[in-house]
Each structure stands twice: as C-alpha cells, then as structure tokens.
Amino acid sequence: MKNITAITVLALTIFCSLSTFAQEDKDKLSDFERYKLRQRQNLEEFVQNREAHLKRLEQDYKNYLKGLSSLQAEYEKNDEPEKAEMVKDMIEYEKTIRKNTNHELTDEDFEDDSEKDKAKIQPAKVKTAKSEEKGKPKVEKQKKVEKPNASKSSKEKPEKQEPETIIENVEELTPKNDADPYTPNLVPLPESASRITSPFGTRMHPVLKREMKHNGVDFGSPMNTKTYAAANGRVTVAQYSKSFGNFIMIEHENGYVTVYAHLESMSVKPGDVVKKGDEIALSGNTGRSTGPHLHYEIRLDGTPIDPDDYLTQQL
C-alpha cells in the first residue's frame, strides 16, 4: 500500500512538473510572439513616418522651386538686375542637378500656382443673387456624386494596405551602418573642419538677405581643406556655377546623390568612379560665397534631404 501511495505521489509530482514546464514554454512562446508583433508594429510605424517625412521634404522642395521663379520676377519688376541674375543662376543650378539625377525639371515646376488659384476664386466673390440661386442645385448634385464615391473608397481601403511590401523596402529608406560603402554616411571633411555653420532648412540667405530654404549644410572649413567622397559612386557633374562656384555631384545607389560646392579646385571629372573616402576636391570660396566653406547636399530621388541625419562616419 505504501509503495502504491509513493508511486502515486511520484506520478503526481512528475505530472505537475511537466505541466509547469509546458506552461512556461507556452508563456515563453507567447512572449516571443508578442515581441515579434511589437517589432513589426514599430517597423511599420517607422516606415510610415519616414515616408510622410519624405513627402513633406518633396513638397517643401516644390515650393522652393516655385518661390525661385516668383523671386526672380519680383527682382526684375523692382529693377534689381543683379539679384534677378543671382536667382536665375540658382534656377540653372537646380536644373543641372535634377537633369543629372534623371528627374529633369520642366517649366511647370517653376510656375507659381497662386495667381491661377486667385483667378479661379475671384469670380466666385462677385456672383449676383441669380447666380447664387443657380449655384444651389449644383451643391446638391455634388453631394449625390460624393456619396457613392465615399462608399467605394471605404471598401477599397483594406485592399490598399500592403505592410509586407513596405517592410521589404525599409532598408532603402534609412542610413546604413558604417560598413556600407554605398550610402553617403561619411563626413566629407576631416574632423577638424567638419563643424556645421549653417544647417539644413529655412535660413536668412547670406547674400539676398531674406529667408530662403537651404538645401544642404555648410561646413566652416578653411581654404583648401581636403574634401572626400561620402560613398562609392560615379561623378556625374564637375563644373562651375556663378552661384555655387566649382561643384561636384556624385551618383550613388538607391537614388542617392551628393553635391559638394564652392570648391577651390576639383580633382575628378564626369565619368570617374570613386570610393568612399577618396579625395575629390579642395574646399574654397568660389561662386557667390561670403567666406571659405563647403556647401554639402544629399538628395534622394532628386529631393534634398537633411545631410546631418547621415553624418555617422568620420575619417
């Protein structure tokens, strides 16, 4: 009887132990699944935020281009030929950059839509009572058309959600680690000359003395400072601009290009293949510049993005 009791107790103990282990494994698996879910959600949120950020930058750049055209017209109207010529040179610079990134600009990119919008809106402000009466049924017709469209769009929304595709492309949207030779994450100057003196974004233009978008960063580098390629790539432009002086553009991978401007001298030419860290020029003060420095840009699919987000590696 004692043996039977002992065996029963042992069996119960083993059973309880196995149950405990099984529950722990289940909990561990559950924790792991929850971890994967959190990681997936964080990744999807990051990609969505990144894409929204890039769209904002693209819109800012479009506004900048239209602003240049309006500014040139303003200076011409005010009989300020020197400033008008300066803005014209800035427009030519943008056309050169975009042409060599396979995102060539057209006249429409520089057209100011505000005047067109005013022309469309103005007649509505001077409508007579009769025209207002005629306008009432138009509103009703619009409502009838909007209802079926709204229902269709609500049905189509689930079909447009493709998180798997987004996740696969995340590496193309983010700076990679220092070992990556193709993403422009190298500071293009020696550490002693790599202090940013004018960041990316809106600033007071040093010559025109008005707020304008700055499409890159300025490093306060002394004259003749060695300037390096920020990543492996091919030189597509090495020429002179009245506004940006001697400048070089290098095409990298995944839509990235880098631009180096106000150079004293250039040691590469279009068609040259360079590696990350290769010396390509000496910084200087050429073009319309108020002092020695390096103007440096990173563009993604033709749109300027903040280089400071990519300056992760130093020679």
N, C-alpha and C positions, 0 to 999 in steps of 0.2 A: 504493500500500500504506500509505504514511504517512497519507494522507487517511482511509482506511478505519479505521485504528487510532485516529486522532484523533476521528473521528465516534463510534466505539465507546466510547472513553473518555468523551466528552461525554454520550453517551446514558446510560452507567452513572452518571455524576455526577448528571445530572438525575433519573434513576430513584431514586437513593439519597436525593437531596434531597426528592423528593416523598414517599418512604416515611417519611423523618424527620418531615416536616410532618404527614403523615397520623397517625403515631404520637403526635405532640404533641397534635394535635386530639383524638385518642382519649383521651389521658391527661387533657386538659382536661375533656372531656365526662365522663369517669369521676369526676374530682374534683368536678365540679358536681353529679353525681348523688349522690355521697357526701355532699356538703354539704346537699343537699335532704333526704336521708334523716336526717342528724343533726338538722337543724332540725325535721323532722317528729317525730322521737322526743323531742326536748327539749320540743316543744309539747305532745305527748300526755302526757308525764310531768308537766309543769307543771299541765295541766288536771286530771289525776288527783289530784295533791297538793292542788290548790285545792279540788276537790270534797270530798276527805276532810277537809280543814280546816273547810270549811263545815258538814259533817255533825257534826264534833266540837263546833263552836260551837252548833249547834242542840241537841245533846244536853245540853251544859252549861246552856243556857237552860232546857230542860225540867226539869233537876234543880233549877235555881234556883227555878222556879215551885213545884215540889213542896215545896222547902225552906221557902218563904214560908208555905205553909199549915201545915206542921208547926211552924214557929216561932211562928205566931200561937196555935196550940193549946197550945204549951208555956207561953207567957206567960199565957194565960188560966188554965191549970191552976195555975201558980205565983202567981196573983193579982197580976199585974203589968199592970193595965189600960192604962197609958199606952203601954207597949211593944207590947202587943197591938194597940192602936189605930193605932200607927205602922205596924206590919206590914200591918194591914188597908188603910191608905191606900196603901201600896206596891203591894198587890194591885190596888186600884182603878185606880191609875196604869197598871199593865200592861194591865189590861182595856181602858182607854181607848185606849192606844196601839195595841193589836192590833185593836181594833174598827175603827179608822180606817186600818188597813193591809189590810183585807179578810181578816184571819187571826184572826177572833174566837176568844177563849178560851172553853172550857167548864169545867164543874166537874171533869171528868176530868183536865184539865191541872194541877189543884192537888191531886189525890188522891195521898197517899203510898202507893206500892205495897209498901213494906217490910212493913207489917203483914199485907197479903194474902199476901205470899210466906211470912211466918213461919207463917201459918195452914195453908198448903199443905205446908210442910216438917215442921211439928211432929208430925203423926200418924205420919209415917214413922219417927220416932225411938223410938216406943213400940210397935212391932209385936211380936207374940208369935212364938214359933217356928213355929206353924202358919201364921201369915200370911206368914212369910218363905218357907216351903215353897211356898205358893201363888204367891209372887212369882217363883219361878224360871222357870216356863213363860212368864210374861209377858215376861221378858227375851228368851227365845228367839223369841217372836212378834215383838218389836220388831226383832230382827236380821233376820228374814225380810222384814219390810216395808222395812227400810232398804236392803237390797241392790239391789232393782230401782230404788228412787228414786235411789240413788247413780249407777247406770249411766245413768239418764235424764238426770240433771243434767250428767254428764260429756259426754254427746252434745250437750246444748243449749248448752254454754258457747260454742263458736265462733259460734253464731248471735247471741249477745247482744253481741258485740264490734262496735261501730259507731264507729270512730275518726273517720270523716268527719263525723258529726253532732256529735261532741264539739268538733272543731276549729272548726266553724262558729260555735259558741256561745261561744268563748273570750273575745270582746270584752265579753260581758255579765258576765264574772266578774272582770275586772281594772280597776283605776283607769285612766282615760284621761289624755291629756296636758292641759296647762293650757288649751288652746284649746277643750276640750269644755265646753259650758255646762250640761250636764245631769247629769254625775256629780259628787257632792259632794266635790270635792277642794280647796276653798278653806278656808283657816283662817278661822273665823268671827269673828275679833277682830283689832284692829290688832296689828302685830308686837310692839309694846312690852308688850302684855298677853296674849301667847299662850304663855306658859310653862306646860307641863303640870305640875300639882302632885299629881295623883292619876291614875295610868294605868288602862287597861282591864284587867280581870281580878280575881282574888281579892284582897281587902284587908281591913283591920280597919275595920269600919263606924264612922264618927266619932261617932255618937250611941248606937247599940246596943252598941258596944264588943265585937264578935265578928266573926270572919271571915265575909265575905259576898262575893258576886260583884258587881263594879262594872261596869255595862253600858255605860259610856261613859268619857270622860276629863273631868277637871276642869282648867279654866284658872284660874290665880290672878289673875283680873282685878279691878281696883279697882271700886268702886261707879260705876254709870252709864257704863260703857265701851260704846262703840258695838258692836253685835252684828250681823253680816251673814249673809245667806242664803248657804249653801255652794254652791248651784247653782240653776239655774232650777227653778221648781216652783210648786205651789199650796198655800196654807196650809189645812190640814185641822183643826187644833186650835190654839186660843189661849185658855187658861183657867187656873184656879187649882187647885193640888193642895196639901193640907196638908203633904205630904212634900216635893214638888219645887217648891212655890211657883208663881209665874207661869211657864207653859211654853208653847212653840210647837212644833208639828210641821208640817213641810213635806214634801209628797209630790213626789218627782222621777220619773225614768224608770227602767225596768228593775228595778222592785221596790225601789228605794232610798227611804228616808225619813230625815230628820234631825230631831233634837229638841234644843231649847235651853231649859234650865231654871234656876230660882232667879233669874229676871229681875226687875229693879226695875220696869220698865214695858214694855209691848208696843205697837208702832205698826202692827200688822197685825191682821186678823181672818180667821176662816174664810171661804174662798172667794177671798181675794185671790191674785192671780198675781204672783209676784216673780221677779226675775232675780238671777243670781249677783252678789254684792257689794252688793245692796240692803240698806239699814239696816232691820232688823225689830224691834229692841228695844234696851234698855239693860240691861247685866248688873247683878246685885244680890245680895241676901242673903235672899230671901223663902223661905217654907217652913221645913222643918227643916234649917237650914244653920248651920255653925259659923263662917262668915265669908264675905265677899264672894268670889264666884267664878262661873264659868259651867260648868254641867254640860252636856256636849255628847255626843250619841249619833248613830251611823249604824246603821240597821237595813236588812237585806236580806231581803225576803220575811218581815218580821216578826221576824227573829232579829238580836239585837245583834252587831255585828262591831267590830273594833278601829278607831276613827277615825284613830289615828296612822298607819295604813297609807295613808291617803288625803290627809293634810295636805301637799299638794305645791305649792300656790299661795298666795301671800300678797299682800294688797293693799298 
